[in-house]
Amino acid sequence: MSYLTSVLASVGDDRDHWWFVFPFFWLLWFAVIATFFYFVVFRRRSGRCAPGSDRARAILAERFARGEISGEELRDRLAQLP
């Protein structure tokens, strides 16, 4: 009976087997913070133009080349694009 009691008493005392979890914990937090900075900071800086603004500029250039709009109207409309 004393062997069983000593085994059960020592179960909660051995915490040396959790050492390998802590590096993964810190890597997980680093990944969360890096993802946050990527989506919030870096993507916001690089995405200053709206996704369709390049296509809108191309359409305006084509219309100007065909003579459908004047140079002044082209400049006015380009100034309105983001």
C-alpha positions in Angstrom: 0.0 0.0 0.0 2.8 2.4 0.7 4.2 1.9 -2.9 0.9 2.9 -4.4 0.6 5.9 -2.1 4.2 7.0 -3.1 3.4 6.6 -6.8 0.2 8.6 -6.6 1.9 11.3 -4.5 4.7 11.7 -7.1 2.4 12.0 -10.1 1.8 15.7 -9.7 5.4 16.6 -8.7 7.2 15.8 -11.9 6.9 18.8 -14.1 10.1 18.4 -16.1 8.3 16.9 -19.1 6.6 20.2 -20.1 9.8 22.1 -21.0 9.3 21.4 -24.8 5.9 23.2 -24.9 7.2 26.6 -24.0 9.2 27.3 -27.3 6.1 26.4 -29.3 4.0 28.7 -27.1 6.4 31.6 -27.9 6.5 30.7 -31.6 2.7 30.7 -31.6 2.5 34.2 -30.1 5.2 35.4 -32.5 3.2 34.1 -35.4 0.0 35.8 -34.2 1.8 39.2 -33.8 3.5 38.9 -37.2 0.2 38.0 -38.9 -1.4 41.0 -37.3 1.4 43.4 -38.4 1.2 41.9 -41.9 -2.5 42.4 -42.4 -2.9 45.7 -40.5 0.3 47.6 -41.1 2.1 46.3 -44.3 -1.0 45.6 -46.4 -2.5 49.0 -45.5 0.6 50.8 -46.8 0.9 48.8 -50.0 -2.8 49.0 -50.8 -3.2 52.8 -51.2 -4.9 52.4 -54.5 -8.2 50.7 -54.8 -8.1 47.4 -56.6 -10.1 48.7 -59.6 -8.3 52.0 -60.0 -5.7 50.6 -62.4 -8.5 49.3 -64.6 -10.3 52.6 -64.4 -7.2 54.5 -65.4 -6.7 52.1 -68.4 -10.3 52.6 -69.5 -9.9 56.4 -69.3 -6.7 56.2 -71.3 -8.4 54.2 -74.0 -11.3 56.6 -74.2 -8.9 59.5 -74.5 -7.0 57.7 -77.2 -10.2 57.1 -79.2 -11.1 60.8 -78.8 -14.2 60.2 -76.7 -13.0 62.5 -73.9 -10.8 65.6 -73.9 -7.5 66.0 -72.1 -9.1 68.3 -69.5 -11.8 65.8 -68.8 -9.2 63.0 -68.6 -7.3 65.0 -66.0 -10.4 65.8 -64.0 -11.5 62.1 -63.9 -8.0 60.9 -63.0 -8.0 63.4 -60.1 -11.2 61.9 -58.8 -9.8 58.3 -58.7 -8.3 57.1 -55.3 
